[in-house]
Amino acid sequence: MSKQSNLDKSTDRLKALISIVNKLINELGVRDEILYNTLSIIQSQIDKIRNVPSDTLLTYQRIKEERLSWKKQVDKIYDDYESAKKANVGYAASGTGLGVGVAFLGPSAAMGIATTFGVASTGTAISALSGAAATNAALAWLGGGALAAGGGGMAAGNALLALAGPVGWTIAGLSLLGSGIFFLKSLNEKKKLENIFLLISLRDEKKYQMAIVELNERLSRIADETKKLQEAIINISSFGYDYNSMTEDQQYALGSYVNLMNSATQLLVNPILGLQPNYTDSDLSDFISWNVLGRSLINKSDKYKSLIVYLVNLFWAIQVDDSDMKLFINSLKKNKDFLTEMGLSKDELDEKLIKYIQEAIRRKKNQKKN
């Protein structure tokens, strides 16, 4: 039995962490659903109360709109998944490639995904996918990356780039990109490339460890806020339907319940920060409008631009020099599976791509400092 390399060990740890994160996202969806339903009940109670002060009413309406907007996005995620499943009925029904215990995407799981990755970013990501890619995306989230890690075709290709690295896809990406190691003839080059992937994997270990802490904190806060809201529902039922007829204590309590609704709604709509990409399509758009180098990307294909976004995220906070990055890009040029999945030619992966990546990272880091 061959000895495991440091990269193999880190990859195994990463798989385990991603599996935990995905289970927590699923649990988050269950808690989200309870919280959403509880908020809907208290909303229906307050809707019936007359003569509520305008400032309180404005706050309440904003909270209501924010929550309903989030729910629309949840429904879109679920509907997109259902459409993708129907388009791939044979694949989805047979469960081909799925790990043990992989669940299909239900409404509560869609809630967990919407909260984790943020309403706007999730909507963009999911809607950018179609067919098998969308099915694989949802199943990867729920199955701890089992499907994507097993190969996954599109899950390891265009969809991976479109999503810029959500949970469950890290392993798929490294698996596909890492296969480029086998195309290198020099043992020294293979070791250098393996070290790059080790640095990426170790960084992501820390990322998912922090995400687990953040997800557990969110779950705890949701449980606490839900309990408070349930108590508020009982209390409001005795207040009557006219604000002017309420006692001063009841009026004060009603105001505090609106504030409670606000904080609870933020637990639904605010994403898990530790799982957000460091670099997004918006960052690339900013880079394109920034200087001459950026503007030279205007006529590049969307796939090429997506590749830049993905590679910036891949190399984020990784200490590599020019020769390391050149070696990495050369390994991709020799990787026919990768090029096919990306719909790119090897000629597009030139030294200018390295410059784009380096300058994009430098630009974003400088913006973070300011």
Stockholm file with secondary structure:
# STOCKHOLM 1.0

chainA/1-370         MSKQSNLDKSTDRLKALISIVNKLINELGVRDEILYNTLSIIQSQIDKIRNVPSDTLLTYQRIKEERLSWKKQVDKIYDDYESAKKANVGYAASGTGLGVGVAFLGPSAAMGIATTFGVASTGTAISALSGAAATNAALAWLGGGALAAGGGGMAAGNALLALAGPVGWTIAGLSLLGSGIFFLKSLNEKKKLENIFLLISLRDEKKYQMAIVELNERLSRIADETKKLQEAIINISSFGYDYNSMTEDQQYALGSYVNLMNSATQLLVNPILGLQPNYTDSDLSDFISWNVLGRSLINKSDKYKSLIVYLVNLFWAIQVDDSDMKLFINSLKKNKDFLTEMGLSKDELDEKLIKYIQEAIRRKKNQKKN
#=GR chainA/1-370 SS CCCCCHHHHHHHHHHHHHHHHHHHHHHHHHHHHHHHHHHHHHHHHHHTCBSCCHHHHHHHHHHHHHHHHHHHHHHHHHHHHHHHHHHTHHHHHHTTTCCTTCCCCCHHHHHHHHHHHCHHHHHHHHHTCCHHHHHHHHHHHHTTTHHHHTCCGGGGTHHHHHHTSCTTCHHHHHHHHHGGGGGCCCHHHHHHHHHHHHHHHHHHHHHHHHHHHHHHHHHHHHHHHHHHHHHHHHHHTTTCSBGGGSCHHHHHHHHHHHHHHHHHHHHHHSCCGGGSCSSCHHHHHHHHTTSHHHHTTTTSCHHHHHHHHHHHHHHTTCCCCHHHHHHHHHHHHTCHHHHHHHTCCGGGSSHHHHHHHHHHHHHHHHHHHC
#=GC SS_cons         CCCCCHHHHHHHHHHHHHHHHHHHHHHHHHHHHHHHHHHHHHHHHHHTCBSCCHHHHHHHHHHHHHHHHHHHHHHHHHHHHHHHHHHTHHHHHHTTTCCTTCCCCCHHHHHHHHHHHCHHHHHHHHHTCCHHHHHHHHHHHHTTTHHHHTCCGGGGTHHHHHHTSCTTCHHHHHHHHHGGGGGCCCHHHHHHHHHHHHHHHHHHHHHHHHHHHHHHHHHHHHHHHHHHHHHHHHHHTTTCSBGGGSCHHHHHHHHHHHHHHHHHHHHHHSCCGGGSCSSCHHHHHHHHTTSHHHHTTTTSCHHHHHHHHHHHHHHTTCCCCHHHHHHHHHHHHTCHHHHHHHTCCGGGSSHHHHHHHHHHHHHHHHHHHC
//
